[in-house]
Amino acid sequence: MLREIALACDLDEEMKWSKPCFTLEGKNIVIIQRMKESCALMFFKGVLLRDAKKLLRAPGENSQSSRWIKFASVEEIARMEKALKAYIREAIELEKAGAKVKLKTTAELGIPEELQNKLDKNPAFMTAFRALTPGRQRAYCIYISQAKQSATREARVEKCMPQILMGKGLND
């Protein structure tokens, strides 16, 4: 039903990340997320939507741009069809207007002290870290800083070092 709603809004369907993704001129608008007991329609630039009906939620505590609407049943989707189409149309208009989400930089997030110390001591590691995409840098900083103890943060830095040196992200 979510697929039919998205296609009714004149979006193109592609498979991305093994999920149905709906695009406009190659730009991602919405994607259907499947979970064990629910599903969601996720808006890539959801933070920019007005959300007049207060339906949108951040998928995670560190989500900066995406927002989703979760569903537990087909009946729930059917009840919200009109609102979902309105949200999708608004997302399309934002994309046509060239709207951009201002993401926090790694510097704004703050690099954990344990990571910064290792970067300062190892120029090759610093070069590899800076070569990562901003999103990958943020993921490492968030993962490392979530540890409560300094020893655990240091262990996480050591664990991540080989992957960073290979130019890979945390979840690659």
C-alpha positions as a LaTeX table, in Angstrom:
\begin{tabular}{lrrr}
\hline
Residue & $x$ (\AA) & $y$ (\AA) & $z$ (\AA) \\
\hline
Met1 & 0.00 & 0.00 & 0.00 \\
Leu2 & 2.88 & 2.42 & 0.75 \\
Arg3 & 4.34 & 1.61 & $-2.65$ \\
Glu4 & 1.03 & 2.42 & $-4.37$ \\
Ile5 & 0.80 & 5.72 & $-2.48$ \\
Ala6 & 4.33 & 6.76 & $-3.49$ \\
Leu7 & 3.80 & 5.76 & $-7.13$ \\
Ala8 & 0.53 & 7.73 & $-7.19$ \\
Cys9 & 2.65 & 10.83 & $-6.50$ \\
Asp10 & 4.50 & 10.38 & $-9.82$ \\
Leu11 & 7.77 & 9.20 & $-8.31$ \\
Asp12 & 10.12 & 6.71 & $-9.92$ \\
Glu13 & 10.76 & 3.47 & $-8.07$ \\
Glu14 & 14.27 & 2.07 & $-7.65$ \\
Met15 & 15.75 & $-0.56$ & $-5.36$ \\
Lys16 & 18.35 & 0.99 & $-3.06$ \\
Trp17 & 19.82 & $-0.68$ & $-0.01$ \\
Ser18 & 17.54 & $-3.63$ & $-0.90$ \\
Lys19 & 14.47 & $-1.47$ & $-0.25$ \\
Pro20 & 11.95 & 0.26 & $-2.52$ \\
Cys21 & 13.13 & 3.84 & $-2.87$ \\
Phe22 & 11.15 & 6.53 & $-4.65$ \\
Thr23 & 12.98 & 9.25 & $-6.51$ \\
Leu24 & 12.41 & 12.39 & $-8.53$ \\
Glu25 & 14.92 & 12.92 & $-11.33$ \\
Gly26 & 17.38 & 10.64 & $-9.55$ \\
Lys27 & 17.02 & 12.37 & $-6.16$ \\
Asn28 & 15.83 & 10.30 & $-3.20$ \\
Ile29 & 12.47 & 11.43 & $-1.79$ \\
Val30 & 11.12 & 8.52 & 0.31 \\
Ile31 & 12.01 & 4.92 & 1.06 \\
Ile32 & 10.00 & 2.09 & 2.57 \\
Gln33 & 11.64 & 0.62 & 5.66 \\
Arg34 & 10.63 & $-2.85$ & 6.75 \\
Met35 & 10.94 & $-4.08$ & 10.32 \\
Lys36 & 9.85 & $-7.23$ & 12.14 \\
Glu37 & 6.46 & $-6.01$ & 13.33 \\
Ser38 & 6.06 & $-2.72$ & 11.52 \\
Cys39 & 7.14 & $-0.69$ & 8.54 \\
Ala40 & 7.85 & 2.95 & 7.89 \\
Leu41 & 7.84 & 5.53 & 5.16 \\
Met42 & 11.07 & 7.49 & 5.58 \\
Phe43 & 11.58 & 10.95 & 4.11 \\
Phe44 & 15.22 & 11.69 & 3.29 \\
Lys45 & 14.78 & 15.42 & 4.00 \\
Gly46 & 12.01 & 14.93 & 6.54 \\
Val47 & 13.42 & 17.50 & 8.94 \\
Leu48 & 12.48 & 20.18 & 6.39 \\
Leu49 & 8.82 & 19.12 & 6.18 \\
Arg50 & 6.26 & 21.25 & 8.03 \\
Asp51 & 4.74 & 18.16 & 9.73 \\
Ala52 & 1.39 & 19.86 & 10.37 \\
Lys53 & $-0.12$ & 16.60 & 11.64 \\
Lys54 & 2.88 & 15.79 & 13.91 \\
Leu55 & 3.40 & 12.37 & 12.30 \\
Leu56 & 7.15 & 12.46 & 11.71 \\
Arg57 & 9.73 & 10.98 & 14.07 \\
Ala58 & 13.51 & 10.74 & 13.92 \\
Pro59 & 14.58 & 7.14 & 13.23 \\
Gly60 & 17.38 & 7.44 & 15.79 \\
Glu61 & 18.68 & 9.89 & 18.34 \\
Asn62 & 21.48 & 11.02 & 15.99 \\
Ser63 & 19.34 & 11.36 & 12.84 \\
Gln64 & 19.85 & 14.81 & 11.39 \\
Ser65 & 17.82 & 14.89 & 8.19 \\
Ser66 & 15.61 & 11.83 & 7.82 \\
Arg67 & 12.23 & 11.47 & 9.47 \\
Trp68 & 9.77 & 8.61 & 9.23 \\
Ile69 & 6.21 & 7.64 & 9.86 \\
Lys70 & 5.88 & 4.13 & 11.33 \\
Phe71 & 2.93 & 1.83 & 10.77 \\
Ala72 & 1.78 & $-1.28$ & 12.60 \\
Ser73 & $-1.02$ & $-2.24$ & 10.20 \\
Val74 & $-2.34$ & $-1.80$ & 6.68 \\
Glu75 & $-5.47$ & $-0.23$ & 8.16 \\
Glu76 & $-3.32$ & 2.48 & 9.73 \\
Ile77 & $-1.76$ & 3.23 & 6.33 \\
Ala78 & $-5.20$ & 3.34 & 4.69 \\
Arg79 & $-6.48$ & 5.83 & 7.29 \\
Met80 & $-3.48$ & 8.09 & 6.64 \\
Glu81 & $-3.36$ & 7.85 & 2.84 \\
Lys82 & $-4.44$ & 11.43 & 2.18 \\
Ala83 & $-1.95$ & 12.83 & 4.71 \\
Leu84 & 0.86 & 10.62 & 3.38 \\
Lys85 & 0.30 & 11.89 & $-0.15$ \\
Ala86 & 0.38 & 15.48 & 1.15 \\
Tyr87 & 3.70 & 14.83 & 2.93 \\
Ile88 & 5.17 & 13.20 & $-0.18$ \\
Arg89 & 4.04 & 16.10 & $-2.38$ \\
Glu90 & 5.62 & 18.57 & 0.05 \\
Ala91 & 8.87 & 16.55 & $-0.05$ \\
Ile92 & 8.75 & 16.65 & $-3.86$ \\
Glu93 & 8.31 & 20.43 & $-3.83$ \\
Leu94 & 11.24 & 20.83 & $-1.44$ \\
Glu95 & 13.42 & 18.76 & $-3.77$ \\
Lys96 & 12.31 & 20.77 & $-6.82$ \\
Ala97 & 13.16 & 23.97 & $-4.92$ \\
Gly98 & 16.65 & 22.64 & $-4.19$ \\
Ala99 & 16.18 & 22.66 & $-0.41$ \\
Lys100 & 19.21 & 21.44 & 1.53 \\
Val101 & 19.49 & 20.12 & 5.06 \\
Lys102 & 22.22 & 21.81 & 7.10 \\
Leu103 & 24.04 & 18.92 & 8.73 \\
Lys104 & 26.23 & 19.29 & 11.78 \\
Thr105 & 29.88 & 18.95 & 10.95 \\
Thr106 & 32.21 & 16.57 & 12.76 \\
Ala107 & 33.76 & 19.62 & 14.43 \\
Glu108 & 30.34 & 20.72 & 15.73 \\
Leu109 & 29.75 & 17.25 & 17.15 \\
Gly110 & 33.16 & 17.22 & 18.74 \\
Ile111 & 35.81 & 14.61 & 18.24 \\
Pro112 & 36.20 & 12.43 & 21.34 \\
Glu113 & 39.44 & 13.17 & 23.18 \\
Glu114 & 40.67 & 9.58 & 22.83 \\
Leu115 & 40.20 & 9.70 & 19.05 \\
Gln116 & 41.80 & 13.14 & 18.79 \\
Asn117 & 44.85 & 11.96 & 20.75 \\
Lys118 & 45.35 & 9.02 & 18.37 \\
Leu119 & 44.86 & 11.28 & 15.33 \\
Asp120 & 47.46 & 13.74 & 16.66 \\
Lys121 & 50.01 & 10.97 & 17.23 \\
Asn122 & 49.54 & 9.19 & 13.90 \\
Pro123 & 49.64 & 11.34 & 10.71 \\
Ala124 & 48.59 & 8.43 & 8.47 \\
Phe125 & 45.58 & 7.83 & 10.70 \\
Met126 & 44.73 & 11.56 & 10.60 \\
Thr127 & 44.92 & 11.57 & 6.79 \\
Ala128 & 42.72 & 8.47 & 6.54 \\
Phe129 & 40.14 & 9.90 & 8.96 \\
Arg130 & 39.96 & 13.22 & 7.12 \\
Ala131 & 39.53 & 11.35 & 3.81 \\
Leu132 & 36.32 & 9.73 & 5.10 \\
Thr133 & 33.00 & 11.27 & 4.17 \\
Pro134 & 31.55 & 13.61 & 6.80 \\
Gly135 & 28.85 & 11.05 & 7.59 \\
Arg136 & 31.41 & 8.32 & 8.23 \\
Gln137 & 33.44 & 10.66 & 10.44 \\
Arg138 & 30.29 & 11.49 & 12.43 \\
Ala139 & 29.41 & 7.80 & 12.81 \\
Tyr140 & 32.83 & 7.03 & 14.28 \\
Cys141 & 32.70 & 10.04 & 16.61 \\
Ile142 & 29.24 & 9.12 & 17.85 \\
Tyr143 & 30.16 & 5.44 & 18.33 \\
Ile144 & 33.34 & 6.22 & 20.23 \\
Ser145 & 31.83 & 8.98 & 22.38 \\
Gln146 & 28.89 & 6.81 & 23.47 \\
Ala147 & 31.19 & 4.76 & 25.71 \\
Lys148 & 31.01 & 5.96 & 29.30 \\
Gln149 & 34.57 & 5.13 & 30.31 \\
Ser150 & 37.74 & 6.51 & 28.76 \\
Ala151 & 39.26 & 3.03 & 28.59 \\
Thr152 & 36.30 & 1.82 & 26.55 \\
Arg153 & 36.56 & 4.83 & 24.23 \\
Glu154 & 40.27 & 4.09 & 23.73 \\
Ala155 & 39.47 & 0.44 & 22.98 \\
Arg156 & 36.89 & 1.53 & 20.42 \\
Val157 & 39.44 & 3.80 & 18.73 \\
Glu158 & 41.87 & 0.87 & 18.50 \\
Lys159 & 39.14 & $-1.41$ & 17.16 \\
Cys160 & 38.10 & 1.12 & 14.49 \\
Met161 & 41.61 & 2.09 & 13.37 \\
Pro162 & 42.08 & $-0.66$ & 10.75 \\
Gln163 & 38.74 & 0.10 & 9.15 \\
Ile164 & 39.43 & 3.85 & 9.08 \\
Leu165 & 42.87 & 3.24 & 7.56 \\
Met166 & 41.15 & 1.21 & 4.81 \\
Gly167 & 38.78 & 4.13 & 4.13 \\
Lys168 & 35.72 & 2.28 & 5.36 \\
Gly169 & 32.84 & 3.49 & 7.45 \\
Leu170 & 31.74 & 2.06 & 10.77 \\
Asn171 & 29.10 & $-0.19$ & 9.20 \\
Asp172 & 30.83 & $-1.01$ & 5.89 \\
\hline
\end{tabular}
